[in-house]
Amino acid sequence: MKRILFLTGDYTEDYETMVPFQMLEMVGYEVHTVCPDKKAGDTIKTAIHDFEGDQTYTEKPGHNFALNYSFDNIRLNDYHGLVIAGGRAPEYLRLNSKVIEVVRHFFKEDKPVAAICHGIQILTAANVVKGRKLTAYPAVGPEVILAGGEYQGVPVDSAYVDGNLVTSPAWPAHPAFIREFLKIMGATITL
């Protein structure tokens, strides 16, 4: 069974953690959800970000999400892919040197990586987007450009693929985001 490392944290976007986690487990992956300084059984608080016609998204309390693996127990060679949730968590997760080390490992080993919304902030902080084409929540676009990436403005329900990297602007893209990640993971679904 292929194993996926899923990086999330406090005030992650609720849907961007809950839905991909459930979808990936549904198709048979073993998904380890982790957050620095937390262990299996600890919870993170989530936030629901919605698009209600304001100049930016609104934020409401989400659910508590129980982590199922301890960050300190990660053995990077045990994982076939990495997923990074968005929301506000990436703002502080990108300050953790171990998180940066984790991300760099997946890029160095050319393993599949999927990041959504503000999760791309972790990629820019890890200095792994130079010369890559990717998307993000539009407010993160300037960070992509400053980090040497080629920001791709795509509809909010779309995903962008560049080699082993799948990115999306926000949770409305979950069907495309997960579909493209499954492809680069080598999965096939037959109907």
Secondary structure as UniProt FT lines:
FT   STRAND          3..7
FT   TURN            10..11
FT   STRAND          12..13
FT   HELIX           14..26
FT   TURN            27..28
FT   STRAND          30..34
FT   TURN            36..37
FT   TURN            40..41
FT   STRAND          43..50
FT   STRAND          58..66
FT   HELIX           71..73
FT   HELIX           76..78
FT   STRAND          81..84
FT   HELIX           89..93
FT   TURN            94..95
FT   HELIX           97..108
FT   TURN            109..110
FT   STRAND          113..116
FT   HELIX           117..119
FT   HELIX           120..125
FT   TURN            126..127
FT   TURN            130..131
FT   STRAND          133..134
FT   HELIX           138..140
FT   HELIX           141..146
FT   TURN            147..148
FT   STRAND          150..151
FT   TURN            156..157
FT   STRAND          160..162
FT   TURN            163..164
FT   STRAND          165..168
FT   HELIX           171..173
FT   HELIX           174..185
//
